[in-house]
Amino acid sequence: MLVRLAPGTEYPPHRHGGVEELHLLHGELMIGDRKLYPGDYHQAEAGSVDHRVWSETGCTCVLITSYNDALL
């Protein structure tokens, strides 16, 4: 899916129900302590947890994920 986060948006903590792949197209995105920039790729394994995901600038990404993710 194509995901757009407005500036200052924070996504709730969640557990991945399957492998997640993210390609950042525009803006900056923080996943935990890692800052992603346009062109960056991020992969999360099934069962892993993202405690904090947010964007100060706003961002657009392509996200391939599972419908079985669970909010914490």
HTML snippet that shows the backbone in 3Dmol.js (N, CA, C, O; Angstrom):
<script src="https://3Dmol.org/build/3Dmol-min.js"></script>
<div id="view" style="width:600px;height:400px;position:relative"></div>
<script>
const pdb = `
ATOM      1  N   MET A   1       0.833  -1.165   0.000  1.00  0.00           N
ATOM      2  CA  MET A   1       0.000   0.000   0.000  1.00  0.00           C
ATOM      3  C   MET A   1       0.883   1.235   0.000  1.00  0.00           C
ATOM      4  O   MET A   1       2.047   1.182   0.396  1.00  0.00           O
ATOM      5  N   LEU A   2       0.313   2.355  -0.450  1.00  0.00           N
ATOM      6  CA  LEU A   2       0.991   3.634  -0.396  1.00  0.00           C
ATOM      7  C   LEU A   2       0.537   4.327   0.880  1.00  0.00           C
ATOM      8  O   LEU A   2      -0.662   4.507   1.092  1.00  0.00           O
ATOM      9  N   VAL A   3       1.482   4.718   1.735  1.00  0.00           N
ATOM     10  CA  VAL A   3       1.160   5.316   3.030  1.00  0.00           C
ATOM     11  C   VAL A   3       1.740   6.724   3.090  1.00  0.00           C
ATOM     12  O   VAL A   3       2.903   6.948   2.755  1.00  0.00           O
ATOM     13  N   ARG A   4       0.910   7.666   3.521  1.00  0.00           N
ATOM     14  CA  ARG A   4       1.375   9.032   3.733  1.00  0.00           C
ATOM     15  C   ARG A   4       1.118   9.407   5.185  1.00  0.00           C
ATOM     16  O   ARG A   4       0.008   9.248   5.693  1.00  0.00           O
ATOM     17  N   LEU A   5       2.154   9.906   5.844  1.00  0.00           N
ATOM     18  CA  LEU A   5       2.022  10.409   7.215  1.00  0.00           C
ATOM     19  C   LEU A   5       2.197  11.915   7.182  1.00  0.00           C
ATOM     20  O   LEU A   5       3.143  12.421   6.577  1.00  0.00           O
ATOM     21  N   ALA A   6       1.297  12.630   7.824  1.00  0.00           N
ATOM     22  CA  ALA A   6       1.406  14.085   7.940  1.00  0.00           C
ATOM     23  C   ALA A   6       2.543  14.419   8.903  1.00  0.00           C
ATOM     24  O   ALA A   6       2.902  13.588   9.737  1.00  0.00           O
ATOM     25  N   PRO A   7       3.114  15.617   8.805  1.00  0.00           N
ATOM     26  CA  PRO A   7       4.159  16.020   9.750  1.00  0.00           C
ATOM     27  C   PRO A   7       3.676  15.881  11.201  1.00  0.00           C
ATOM     28  O   PRO A   7       2.557  16.265  11.541  1.00  0.00           O
ATOM     29  N   GLY A   8       4.544  15.326  12.037  1.00  0.00           N
ATOM     30  CA  GLY A   8       4.228  15.145  13.450  1.00  0.00           C
ATOM     31  C   GLY A   8       3.409  13.899  13.764  1.00  0.00           C
ATOM     32  O   GLY A   8       3.030  13.692  14.916  1.00  0.00           O
ATOM     33  N   THR A   9       3.130  13.069  12.770  1.00  0.00           N
ATOM     34  CA  THR A   9       2.324  11.866  12.982  1.00  0.00           C
ATOM     35  C   THR A   9       3.146  10.763  13.628  1.00  0.00           C
ATOM     36  O   THR A   9       4.313  10.556  13.296  1.00  0.00           O
ATOM     37  N   GLU A  10       2.509  10.056  14.563  1.00  0.00           N
ATOM     38  CA  GLU A  10       3.114   8.891  15.208  1.00  0.00           C
ATOM     39  C   GLU A  10       2.190   7.701  15.004  1.00  0.00           C
ATOM     40  O   GLU A  10       0.989   7.798  15.257  1.00  0.00           O
ATOM     41  N   TYR A  11       2.747   6.562  14.543  1.00  0.00           N
ATOM     42  CA  TYR A  11       1.976   5.343  14.350  1.00  0.00           C
ATOM     43  C   TYR A  11       2.030   4.541  15.646  1.00  0.00           C
ATOM     44  O   TYR A  11       3.081   4.492  16.285  1.00  0.00           O
ATOM     45  N   PRO A  12       0.931   3.913  16.053  1.00  0.00           N
ATOM     46  CA  PRO A  12       0.934   3.212  17.344  1.00  0.00           C
ATOM     47  C   PRO A  12       1.877   2.000  17.369  1.00  0.00           C
ATOM     48  O   PRO A  12       2.141   1.398  16.328  1.00  0.00           O
ATOM     49  N   PRO A  13       2.380   1.643  18.553  1.00  0.00           N
ATOM     50  CA  PRO A  13       3.215   0.448  18.686  1.00  0.00           C
ATOM     51  C   PRO A  13       2.455  -0.770  18.151  1.00  0.00           C
ATOM     52  O   PRO A  13       1.244  -0.896  18.333  1.00  0.00           O
ATOM     53  N   HIS A  14       3.202  -1.669  17.481  1.00  0.00           N
ATOM     54  CA  HIS A  14       2.548  -2.829  16.873  1.00  0.00           C
ATOM     55  C   HIS A  14       3.521  -3.995  16.723  1.00  0.00           C
ATOM     56  O   HIS A  14       4.737  -3.816  16.659  1.00  0.00           O
ATOM     57  N   ARG A  15       2.943  -5.198  16.669  1.00  0.00           N
ATOM     58  CA  ARG A  15       3.704  -6.434  16.433  1.00  0.00           C
ATOM     59  C   ARG A  15       3.411  -6.885  15.007  1.00  0.00           C
ATOM     60  O   ARG A  15       2.256  -6.902  14.581  1.00  0.00           O
ATOM     61  N   HIS A  16       4.455  -7.248  14.275  1.00  0.00           N
ATOM     62  CA  HIS A  16       4.297  -7.663  12.883  1.00  0.00           C
ATOM     63  C   HIS A  16       3.774  -9.099  12.793  1.00  0.00           C
ATOM     64  O   HIS A  16       4.351 -10.023  13.365  1.00  0.00           O
ATOM     65  N   GLY A  17       2.680  -9.262  12.068  1.00  0.00           N
ATOM     66  CA  GLY A  17       2.085 -10.581  11.867  1.00  0.00           C
ATOM     67  C   GLY A  17       2.774 -11.372  10.775  1.00  0.00           C
ATOM     68  O   GLY A  17       2.561 -12.578  10.657  1.00  0.00           O
ATOM     69  N   GLY A  18       3.583 -10.725   9.987  1.00  0.00           N
ATOM     70  CA  GLY A  18       4.355 -11.345   8.902  1.00  0.00           C
ATOM     71  C   GLY A  18       5.511 -10.416   8.579  1.00  0.00           C
ATOM     72  O   GLY A  18       5.693  -9.388   9.232  1.00  0.00           O
ATOM     73  N   VAL A  19       6.284 -10.779   7.578  1.00  0.00           N
ATOM     74  CA  VAL A  19       7.401  -9.926   7.166  1.00  0.00           C
ATOM     75  C   VAL A  19       6.842  -8.610   6.643  1.00  0.00           C
ATOM     76  O   VAL A  19       5.860  -8.595   5.900  1.00  0.00           O
ATOM     77  N   GLU A  20       7.473  -7.503   7.036  1.00  0.00           N
ATOM     78  CA  GLU A  20       7.081  -6.179   6.559  1.00  0.00           C
ATOM     79  C   GLU A  20       8.238  -5.587   5.782  1.00  0.00           C
ATOM     80  O   GLU A  20       9.389  -5.658   6.213  1.00  0.00           O
ATOM     81  N   GLU A  21       7.924  -4.996   4.620  1.00  0.00           N
ATOM     82  CA  GLU A  21       8.918  -4.299   3.820  1.00  0.00           C
ATOM     83  C   GLU A  21       8.439  -2.881   3.589  1.00  0.00           C
ATOM     84  O   GLU A  21       7.274  -2.658   3.262  1.00  0.00           O
ATOM     85  N   LEU A  22       9.342  -1.917   3.760  1.00  0.00           N
ATOM     86  CA  LEU A  22       9.002  -0.510   3.608  1.00  0.00           C
ATOM     87  C   LEU A  22      10.053   0.155   2.728  1.00  0.00           C
ATOM     88  O   LEU A  22      11.254   0.004   2.952  1.00  0.00           O
ATOM     89  N   HIS A  23       9.585   0.891   1.726  1.00  0.00           N
ATOM     90  CA  HIS A  23      10.449   1.681   0.851  1.00  0.00           C
ATOM     91  C   HIS A  23      10.036   3.136   1.017  1.00  0.00           C
ATOM     92  O   HIS A  23       8.909   3.500   0.679  1.00  0.00           O
ATOM     93  N   LEU A  24      10.936   3.976   1.536  1.00  0.00           N
ATOM     94  CA  LEU A  24      10.608   5.377   1.769  1.00  0.00           C
ATOM     95  C   LEU A  24      10.812   6.172   0.484  1.00  0.00           C
ATOM     96  O   LEU A  24      11.886   6.139  -0.117  1.00  0.00           O
ATOM     97  N   LEU A  25       9.766   6.887   0.071  1.00  0.00           N
ATOM     98  CA  LEU A  25       9.789   7.655  -1.170  1.00  0.00           C
ATOM     99  C   LEU A  25      10.073   9.134  -0.943  1.00  0.00           C
ATOM    100  O   LEU A  25      10.759   9.772  -1.742  1.00  0.00           O
ATOM    101  N   HIS A  26       9.538   9.682   0.161  1.00  0.00           N
ATOM    102  CA  HIS A  26       9.621  11.125   0.381  1.00  0.00           C
ATOM    103  C   HIS A  26       9.610  11.418   1.880  1.00  0.00           C
ATOM    104  O   HIS A  26       8.948  10.716   2.644  1.00  0.00           O
ATOM    105  N   GLY A  27      10.336  12.445   2.301  1.00  0.00           N
ATOM    106  CA  GLY A  27      10.345  12.843   3.704  1.00  0.00           C
ATOM    107  C   GLY A  27      11.304  12.002   4.531  1.00  0.00           C
ATOM    108  O   GLY A  27      12.189  11.332   3.998  1.00  0.00           O
ATOM    109  N   GLU A  28      11.110  12.049   5.843  1.00  0.00           N
ATOM    110  CA  GLU A  28      11.931  11.275   6.782  1.00  0.00           C
ATOM    111  C   GLU A  28      11.015  10.488   7.702  1.00  0.00           C
ATOM    112  O   GLU A  28       9.938  10.960   8.068  1.00  0.00           O
ATOM    113  N   LEU A  29      11.443   9.286   8.076  1.00  0.00           N
ATOM    114  CA  LEU A  29      10.665   8.419   8.957  1.00  0.00           C
ATOM    115  C   LEU A  29      11.580   7.825  10.007  1.00  0.00           C
ATOM    116  O   LEU A  29      12.655   7.317   9.689  1.00  0.00           O
ATOM    117  N   MET A  30      11.157   7.888  11.255  1.00  0.00           N
ATOM    118  CA  MET A  30      11.898   7.272  12.353  1.00  0.00           C
ATOM    119  C   MET A  30      11.220   5.959  12.728  1.00  0.00           C
ATOM    120  O   MET A  30      10.013   5.923  12.968  1.00  0.00           O
ATOM    121  N   ILE A  31      11.993   4.892  12.776  1.00  0.00           N
ATOM    122  CA  ILE A  31      11.530   3.597  13.272  1.00  0.00           C
ATOM    123  C   ILE A  31      12.465   3.242  14.406  1.00  0.00           C
ATOM    124  O   ILE A  31      13.606   2.837  14.181  1.00  0.00           O
ATOM    125  N   GLY A  32      11.975   3.397  15.635  1.00  0.00           N
ATOM    126  CA  GLY A  32      12.850   3.238  16.799  1.00  0.00           C
ATOM    127  C   GLY A  32      13.928   4.304  16.751  1.00  0.00           C
ATOM    128  O   GLY A  32      13.619   5.494  16.699  1.00  0.00           O
ATOM    129  N   ASP A  33      15.197   3.893  16.768  1.00  0.00           N
ATOM    130  CA  ASP A  33      16.329   4.824  16.732  1.00  0.00           C
ATOM    131  C   ASP A  33      16.863   5.047  15.319  1.00  0.00           C
ATOM    132  O   ASP A  33      17.820   5.798  15.131  1.00  0.00           O
ATOM    133  N   ARG A  34      16.250   4.400  14.324  1.00  0.00           N
ATOM    134  CA  ARG A  34      16.744   4.485  12.943  1.00  0.00           C
ATOM    135  C   ARG A  34      15.972   5.545  12.162  1.00  0.00           C
ATOM    136  O   ARG A  34      14.741   5.530  12.120  1.00  0.00           O
ATOM    137  N   LYS A  35      16.716   6.465  11.543  1.00  0.00           N
ATOM    138  CA  LYS A  35      16.101   7.492  10.705  1.00  0.00           C
ATOM    139  C   LYS A  35      16.238   7.076   9.243  1.00  0.00           C
ATOM    140  O   LYS A  35      17.338   6.827   8.750  1.00  0.00           O
ATOM    141  N   LEU A  36      15.092   7.008   8.563  1.00  0.00           N
ATOM    142  CA  LEU A  36      15.079   6.642   7.150  1.00  0.00           C
ATOM    143  C   LEU A  36      14.928   7.887   6.291  1.00  0.00           C
ATOM    144  O   LEU A  36      14.250   8.844   6.667  1.00  0.00           O
ATOM    145  N   TYR A  37      15.575   7.857   5.129  1.00  0.00           N
ATOM    146  CA  TYR A  37      15.542   8.943   4.158  1.00  0.00           C
ATOM    147  C   TYR A  37      15.027   8.402   2.831  1.00  0.00           C
ATOM    148  O   TYR A  37      15.013   7.187   2.634  1.00  0.00           O
ATOM    149  N   PRO A  38      14.600   9.279   1.908  1.00  0.00           N
ATOM    150  CA  PRO A  38      14.113   8.795   0.616  1.00  0.00           C
ATOM    151  C   PRO A  38      15.104   7.824  -0.037  1.00  0.00           C
ATOM    152  O   PRO A  38      16.306   8.081  -0.102  1.00  0.00           O
ATOM    153  N   GLY A  39      14.564   6.712  -0.512  1.00  0.00           N
ATOM    154  CA  GLY A  39      15.387   5.658  -1.122  1.00  0.00           C
ATOM    155  C   GLY A  39      15.747   4.552  -0.153  1.00  0.00           C
ATOM    156  O   GLY A  39      16.185   3.486  -0.587  1.00  0.00           O
ATOM    157  N   ASP A  40      15.579   4.765   1.154  1.00  0.00           N
ATOM    158  CA  ASP A  40      15.909   3.738   2.143  1.00  0.00           C
ATOM    159  C   ASP A  40      14.880   2.621   2.149  1.00  0.00           C
ATOM    160  O   ASP A  40      13.712   2.814   1.810  1.00  0.00           O
ATOM    161  N   TYR A  41      15.354   1.442   2.548  1.00  0.00           N
ATOM    162  CA  TYR A  41      14.539   0.233   2.647  1.00  0.00           C
ATOM    163  C   TYR A  41      14.625  -0.280   4.081  1.00  0.00           C
ATOM    164  O   TYR A  41      15.688  -0.245   4.701  1.00  0.00           O
ATOM    165  N   HIS A  42      13.498  -0.755   4.596  1.00  0.00           N
ATOM    166  CA  HIS A  42      13.467  -1.319   5.946  1.00  0.00           C
ATOM    167  C   HIS A  42      12.676  -2.624   5.905  1.00  0.00           C
ATOM    168  O   HIS A  42      11.600  -2.689   5.311  1.00  0.00           O
ATOM    169  N   GLN A  43      13.221  -3.666   6.544  1.00  0.00           N
ATOM    170  CA  GLN A  43      12.511  -4.944   6.650  1.00  0.00           C
ATOM    171  C   GLN A  43      12.384  -5.323   8.113  1.00  0.00           C
ATOM    172  O   GLN A  43      13.344  -5.233   8.878  1.00  0.00           O
ATOM    173  N   ALA A  44      11.179  -5.751   8.492  1.00  0.00           N
ATOM    174  CA  ALA A  44      10.921  -6.227   9.859  1.00  0.00           C
ATOM    175  C   ALA A  44      10.420  -7.659   9.768  1.00  0.00           C
ATOM    176  O   ALA A  44       9.567  -7.975   8.939  1.00  0.00           O
ATOM    177  N   GLU A  45      10.946  -8.514  10.612  1.00  0.00           N
ATOM    178  CA  GLU A  45      10.569  -9.923  10.602  1.00  0.00           C
ATOM    179  C   GLU A  45       9.246 -10.155  11.326  1.00  0.00           C
ATOM    180  O   GLU A  45       8.856  -9.375  12.195  1.00  0.00           O
ATOM    181  N   ALA A  46       8.572 -11.225  10.961  1.00  0.00           N
ATOM    182  CA  ALA A  46       7.327 -11.615  11.628  1.00  0.00           C
ATOM    183  C   ALA A  46       7.581 -11.774  13.121  1.00  0.00           C
ATOM    184  O   ALA A  46       8.575 -12.377  13.525  1.00  0.00           O
ATOM    185  N   GLY A  47       6.689 -11.236  13.935  1.00  0.00           N
ATOM    186  CA  GLY A  47       6.810 -11.329  15.387  1.00  0.00           C
ATOM    187  C   GLY A  47       7.592 -10.197  16.020  1.00  0.00           C
ATOM    188  O   GLY A  47       7.545 -10.020  17.238  1.00  0.00           O
ATOM    189  N   SER A  48       8.316  -9.423  15.211  1.00  0.00           N
ATOM    190  CA  SER A  48       9.059  -8.296  15.776  1.00  0.00           C
ATOM    191  C   SER A  48       8.095  -7.164  16.119  1.00  0.00           C
ATOM    192  O   SER A  48       6.968  -7.121  15.625  1.00  0.00           O
ATOM    193  N   VAL A  49       8.554  -6.251  16.972  1.00  0.00           N
ATOM    194  CA  VAL A  49       7.701  -5.164  17.462  1.00  0.00           C
ATOM    195  C   VAL A  49       8.336  -3.821  17.119  1.00  0.00           C
ATOM    196  O   VAL A  49       9.536  -3.620  17.311  1.00  0.00           O
ATOM    197  N   ASP A  50       7.517  -2.908  16.609  1.00  0.00           N
ATOM    198  CA  ASP A  50       7.919  -1.507  16.458  1.00  0.00           C
ATOM    199  C   ASP A  50       7.276  -0.750  17.606  1.00  0.00           C
ATOM    200  O   ASP A  50       6.055  -0.607  17.660  1.00  0.00           O
ATOM    201  N   HIS A  51       8.112  -0.262  18.533  1.00  0.00           N
ATOM    202  CA  HIS A  51       7.595   0.453  19.695  1.00  0.00           C
ATOM    203  C   HIS A  51       7.268   1.905  19.361  1.00  0.00           C
ATOM    204  O   HIS A  51       6.352   2.490  19.939  1.00  0.00           O
ATOM    205  N   ARG A  52       8.026   2.486  18.417  1.00  0.00           N
ATOM    206  CA  ARG A  52       7.754   3.872  18.048  1.00  0.00           C
ATOM    207  C   ARG A  52       8.101   4.091  16.584  1.00  0.00           C
ATOM    208  O   ARG A  52       9.218   3.812  16.148  1.00  0.00           O
ATOM    209  N   VAL A  53       7.127   4.594  15.831  1.00  0.00           N
ATOM    210  CA  VAL A  53       7.301   4.962  14.423  1.00  0.00           C
ATOM    211  C   VAL A  53       6.692   6.345  14.272  1.00  0.00           C
ATOM    212  O   VAL A  53       5.526   6.543  14.613  1.00  0.00           O
ATOM    213  N   TRP A  54       7.469   7.322  13.758  1.00  0.00           N
ATOM    214  CA  TRP A  54       6.936   8.674  13.628  1.00  0.00           C
ATOM    215  C   TRP A  54       7.692   9.450  12.559  1.00  0.00           C
ATOM    216  O   TRP A  54       8.779   9.062  12.131  1.00  0.00           O
ATOM    217  N   SER A  55       7.088  10.554  12.143  1.00  0.00           N
ATOM    218  CA  SER A  55       7.714  11.422  11.156  1.00  0.00           C
ATOM    219  C   SER A  55       7.525  12.874  11.564  1.00  0.00           C
ATOM    220  O   SER A  55       6.398  13.347  11.706  1.00  0.00           O
ATOM    221  N   GLU A  56       8.625  13.569  11.750  1.00  0.00           N
ATOM    222  CA  GLU A  56       8.562  15.005  12.054  1.00  0.00           C
ATOM    223  C   GLU A  56       8.223  15.808  10.805  1.00  0.00           C
ATOM    224  O   GLU A  56       7.525  16.819  10.882  1.00  0.00           O
ATOM    225  N   THR A  57       8.719  15.354   9.646  1.00  0.00           N
ATOM    226  CA  THR A  57       8.574  16.095   8.395  1.00  0.00           C
ATOM    227  C   THR A  57       7.344  15.687   7.597  1.00  0.00           C
ATOM    228  O   THR A  57       6.917  16.407   6.695  1.00  0.00           O
ATOM    229  N   GLY A  58       6.775  14.528   7.931  1.00  0.00           N
ATOM    230  CA  GLY A  58       5.794  13.894   7.064  1.00  0.00           C
ATOM    231  C   GLY A  58       6.547  13.019   6.086  1.00  0.00           C
ATOM    232  O   GLY A  58       7.725  13.263   5.823  1.00  0.00           O
ATOM    233  N   CYS A  59       5.895  12.001   5.540  1.00  0.00           N
ATOM    234  CA  CYS A  59       6.583  11.110   4.617  1.00  0.00           C
ATOM    235  C   CYS A  59       5.581  10.330   3.773  1.00  0.00           C
ATOM    236  O   CYS A  59       4.389  10.272   4.074  1.00  0.00           O
ATOM    237  N   THR A  60       6.104   9.738   2.715  1.00  0.00           N
ATOM    238  CA  THR A  60       5.341   8.839   1.845  1.00  0.00           C
ATOM    239  C   THR A  60       6.181   7.587   1.661  1.00  0.00           C
ATOM    240  O   THR A  60       7.380   7.669   1.395  1.00  0.00           O
ATOM    241  N   CYS A  61       5.549   6.426   1.804  1.00  0.00           N
ATOM    242  CA  CYS A  61       6.280   5.171   1.632  1.00  0.00           C
ATOM    243  C   CYS A  61       5.396   4.118   0.969  1.00  0.00           C
ATOM    244  O   CYS A  61       4.168   4.198   1.001  1.00  0.00           O
ATOM    245  N   VAL A  62       6.050   3.143   0.376  1.00  0.00           N
ATOM    246  CA  VAL A  62       5.385   1.934  -0.099  1.00  0.00           C
ATOM    247  C   VAL A  62       5.569   0.910   1.003  1.00  0.00           C
ATOM    248  O   VAL A  62       6.694   0.641   1.425  1.00  0.00           O
ATOM    249  N   LEU A  63       4.468   0.335   1.473  1.00  0.00           N
ATOM    250  CA  LEU A  63       4.498  -0.596   2.597  1.00  0.00           C
ATOM    251  C   LEU A  63       3.873  -1.919   2.186  1.00  0.00           C
ATOM    252  O   LEU A  63       2.722  -1.967   1.752  1.00  0.00           O
ATOM    253  N   ILE A  64       4.638  -2.985   2.327  1.00  0.00           N
ATOM    254  CA  ILE A  64       4.152  -4.340   2.093  1.00  0.00           C
ATOM    255  C   ILE A  64       4.125  -5.004   3.452  1.00  0.00           C
ATOM    256  O   ILE A  64       5.172  -5.211   4.065  1.00  0.00           O
ATOM    257  N   THR A  65       2.931  -5.344   3.933  1.00  0.00           N
ATOM    258  CA  THR A  65       2.803  -5.828   5.305  1.00  0.00           C
ATOM    259  C   THR A  65       1.691  -6.860   5.412  1.00  0.00           C
ATOM    260  O   THR A  65       1.004  -7.141   4.431  1.00  0.00           O
ATOM    261  N   SER A  66       1.517  -7.411   6.576  1.00  0.00           N
ATOM    262  CA  SER A  66       0.512  -8.436   6.856  1.00  0.00           C
ATOM    263  C   SER A  66      -0.751  -7.803   7.420  1.00  0.00           C
ATOM    264  O   SER A  66      -0.688  -6.805   8.138  1.00  0.00           O
ATOM    265  N   TYR A  67      -1.889  -8.385   7.093  1.00  0.00           N
ATOM    266  CA  TYR A  67      -3.144  -7.968   7.700  1.00  0.00           C
ATOM    267  C   TYR A  67      -3.242  -8.448   9.152  1.00  0.00           C
ATOM    268  O   TYR A  67      -4.173  -8.079   9.868  1.00  0.00           O
ATOM    269  N   ASN A  68      -2.283  -9.268   9.581  1.00  0.00           N
ATOM    270  CA  ASN A  68      -2.311  -9.841  10.916  1.00  0.00           C
ATOM    271  C   ASN A  68      -1.488  -9.053  11.936  1.00  0.00           C
ATOM    272  O   ASN A  68      -1.266  -9.533  13.048  1.00  0.00           O
ATOM    273  N   ASP A  69      -1.031  -7.848  11.574  1.00  0.00           N
ATOM    274  CA  ASP A  69      -0.333  -7.013  12.551  1.00  0.00           C
ATOM    275  C   ASP A  69      -1.265  -6.728  13.720  1.00  0.00           C
ATOM    276  O   ASP A  69      -2.479  -6.634  13.543  1.00  0.00           O
ATOM    277  N   ALA A  70      -0.701  -6.593  14.909  1.00  0.00           N
ATOM    278  CA  ALA A  70      -1.523  -6.332  16.111  1.00  0.00           C
ATOM    279  C   ALA A  70      -1.028  -5.075  16.806  1.00  0.00           C
ATOM    280  O   ALA A  70       0.159  -4.951  17.106  1.00  0.00           O
ATOM    281  N   LEU A  71      -1.937  -4.146  17.061  1.00  0.00           N
ATOM    282  CA  LEU A  71      -1.581  -2.957  17.829  1.00  0.00           C
ATOM    283  C   LEU A  71      -1.369  -3.347  19.280  1.00  0.00           C
ATOM    284  O   LEU A  71      -2.083  -4.205  19.799  1.00  0.00           O
ATOM    285  N   LEU A  72      -0.400  -2.731  19.941  1.00  0.00           N
ATOM    286  CA  LEU A  72      -0.080  -3.056  21.326  1.00  0.00           C
ATOM    287  C   LEU A  72      -0.678  -2.040  22.271  1.00  0.00           C
ATOM    288  O   LEU A  72      -0.510  -2.153  23.485  1.00  0.00           O
TER     289      LEU A  72
END
`;
const viewer = $3Dmol.createViewer("view");
viewer.addModel(pdb, "pdb");
viewer.setStyle({}, {cartoon: {color: "spectrum"}});
viewer.zoomTo();
viewer.render();
</script>
